[in-house]
Amino acid sequence: MKRKLNENDVPTSAEPEADTQMANAEATTTTATTEEEATFADLGLDARLVQAVAQQKFLKPTLVQRKAIPLALDGKDVLCKAKTGSGKTAAYVLPVLAGILKKKSVDSTAATTALILVPTRELADQVFKSIELFSAFCAKDVRAVKLTDKLTDAVQRSLLSTCPDIVISTPARAWHNVNGNSSALALDKLSYLILDEADLLLSYGYSEDLESLSWSIPKGIQTIMMSATLTTEVDSLKKIFYRDQQPTLLDLEEPDAEGEGVTQLVTKCGEDEKFLLIYVIFKLQLVKGKCIIFVADIDRCYRLKLYFEQFGIRSCILNSELPVNSRIHVVEEFNRNVYDIIIASDEKEVLGNEEKAEEEQEEEENEGEPKEESRPKKKRKAAKGDVEYGVSRGIDFKNVAAVINFDLPTSASSYTHRIGRTARAGRAGMALSFVVPQDLYRKHIHTSIASSEKDEKILARITKQQAKKGKEIKPYNFNKDQVDAFRYRMNDALRAVTKVAIREARTRELRQELLKSEKLKRYFEENPSEMNHLRHDGELRTARQQAHLKHVPDYLLPKEGRQALTAGDIGFVPLKKFDRRAGTKRKGGKRGAKAGVRKGDPLKTFKARRKTK
Ligand SMILES: Nc1ncnc2c1ncn2[C@@H]1O[C@H](COP(=O)(O)OP(=O)(O)OP(=O)(O)O)[C@@H](O)[C@H]1O
């Protein structure tokens, strides 16, 4: 069940920008307190939408929803910046649905009224599902379609031929259907244009599509932009889409209430030590709950997965190479608590852009400061993989206890998006980043990346950016003695994970996922009980199996039990007495079965399984 969100919301600390008219919603006589207590019904939404929101167990609107919904209902152009996981999707979906319902009550002519542009296909899917949920009580009055390049042109034409009320698409797909594909997408009746994850739309290489679309979109329609950061890219979009009008700017910074937000930790270690620490973290169950581990590229995904396999730790992989159906399925299953660990390579793989990181660096350093005339951005091409893939950005992973940056991202904004996958919807979470200091850097046999040379520089930028948000990144030091005991096992396991094994694993997984994605999809839809065949965390077994590594002898376990690493009951967790394997007796003769600590072999506890919610 979802928690009540933002119980301790404070009024916005938004400040007006020189050229931007500020939100004056609070200029009414409502006090901050009454505003905080506002319900969805108070925001002036259609009763059917309020009912749908209640069905989602959203008890109160979040800050961004309280601020943006009334403005959007009032027909205002809005440019909204709010932190990751703060509920931006509902903040624009609900008023758009309300507008459509209002229009339908007087004119039922079919027309595409809203175009929602998103940077990735995963996000298109996610927004589509949100619309389905929020229109649950008015489904016959609102029809939404999502366009993806997985659909043939003929299917896209047929979807658009009935003039759905809402079209969700990446800019490239939208433009393809406006300009080509028999001009299937008609924009002349458009009333709403939404740019979601606006800070990412340009960086995903859609600048030309966006520019072209802007000329096909009727003048004067209501335009809403949502973003987690305000970058020069957002500024460029503002110029393209608002032209001479000035949108109402909502720059929402909200302090985390107690027990909310991300605890950020960093640990300095050599490349080999990353493998040692990650093993220790999972072996000693230092992370309680679900975890996303970010790595630098696709090969690293498989190296880590095969390494985990050596210890019987199950994990699934997300990267741009996998078919989109599989990717969406992995996220859905993860959100249903079927898996504990996702290893993801993020969008940098796709954009292949060290160059982009350099560009971003400048922007990140200047975020929030007056911007210079922005440079026209080059259209970027995907290096490989799927250009419409993006896992660290915008995807709503539910109940993620911890994000581990096994490899540091190449930019501070990427870091923000990655850690934003935890502590969503007013929850707490932990982010731990491994940073290879210059003096520990050496081109190791297991390292396929060279970026570690820059880790410290990137960390400095990240720290600076987080400090601007009032966030601190604390150093975390593992107990060396405790960790060193596991070094032999790490070496044994790493030796088995050869380049050939990685290459084979990558091919095998791709083949398996393609099969699951295309051929078996229908079968499993009809036979849900056999869904196990569609699991994404199966063993790839391309590396030599070493049975002894799957069990940990007692002498390797810490004597004193784990120390409290963070105060919360999430992320890194304390353990008073170490919980020995099921079947192994404690000194007192009793089985170690403590509340909050999993029973049995901790390695086995990471076997994917369905948990009760
Ligand atoms: N009023 C609410 N009450 C409770 N939960 C909410 C509320 N609004 C949204 N949520 C939940 O919060 C989570 C994050 O919402 P959403 O994905 O819209 O965030 P976001 O701001 O778009 O994040 P990102 O910038 O990462 O895309 C979702 O799981 C959503 O269901």
The ligand as a MOL file (V3000), in Angstrom:
LIG
                    3D

  0  0  0     0  0            999 V3000
M  V30 BEGIN CTAB
M  V30 COUNTS 31 33 0 0 0
M  V30 BEGIN ATOM
M  V30 1 N -0.6080 12.2090 -4.3570 0
M  V30 2 C 0.0550 11.0870 -4.3170 0
M  V30 3 N -0.0250 10.2770 -3.2410 0
M  V30 4 C 0.6760 9.1120 -3.1880 0
M  V30 5 N 1.4880 8.6640 -4.1550 0
M  V30 6 C 1.6090 9.4290 -5.2550 0
M  V30 7 C 0.9080 10.6630 -5.4010 0
M  V30 8 N 1.2220 11.1850 -6.6040 0
M  V30 9 C 2.0630 10.3300 -7.1990 0
M  V30 10 N 2.3000 9.2760 -6.3830 0
M  V30 11 C 3.1930 8.1220 -6.6630 0
M  V30 12 O 4.5180 8.6490 -6.6120 0
M  V30 13 C 5.3500 7.9410 -7.5250 0
M  V30 14 C 6.1530 8.9430 -8.3510 0
M  V30 15 O 5.2960 9.6530 -9.2110 0
M  V30 16 P 5.7750 10.1460 -10.6570 0
M  V30 17 O 6.3390 9.0120 -11.4300 0
M  V30 18 O 4.6650 10.9080 -11.2670 0
M  V30 19 O 6.9660 11.1050 -10.2230 0
M  V30 20 P 7.8190 12.0940 -11.1000 0
M  V30 21 O 7.8890 13.3790 -10.3720 0
M  V30 22 O 7.2740 12.1290 -12.5010 0
M  V30 23 O 9.2380 11.3850 -11.0630 0
M  V30 24 P 10.4320 11.4370 -12.1690 0
M  V30 25 O 10.9390 12.8370 -12.2170 0
M  V30 26 O 11.4430 10.4740 -11.6520 0
M  V30 27 O 9.8000 11.0050 -13.4540 0
M  V30 28 C 4.4220 7.0630 -8.3580 0
M  V30 29 O 4.5460 5.7370 -7.8990 0
M  V30 30 C 3.0540 7.5900 -8.0730 0
M  V30 31 O 2.0750 6.5680 -8.1610 0
M  V30 END ATOM
M  V30 BEGIN BOND
M  V30 1 1 1 2
M  V30 2 1 2 3
M  V30 3 2 2 7
M  V30 4 2 3 4
M  V30 5 1 4 5
M  V30 6 2 5 6
M  V30 7 1 6 7
M  V30 8 1 6 10
M  V30 9 1 7 8
M  V30 10 2 8 9
M  V30 11 1 9 10
M  V30 12 1 10 11
M  V30 13 1 11 12
M  V30 14 1 11 30
M  V30 15 1 12 13
M  V30 16 1 13 14
M  V30 17 1 13 28
M  V30 18 1 14 15
M  V30 19 1 15 16
M  V30 20 2 16 17
M  V30 21 1 16 18
M  V30 22 1 16 19
M  V30 23 1 19 20
M  V30 24 2 20 21
M  V30 25 1 20 22
M  V30 26 1 20 23
M  V30 27 1 23 24
M  V30 28 2 24 25
M  V30 29 1 24 26
M  V30 30 1 24 27
M  V30 31 1 28 29
M  V30 32 1 28 30
M  V30 33 1 30 31
M  V30 END BOND
M  V30 END CTAB
M  END
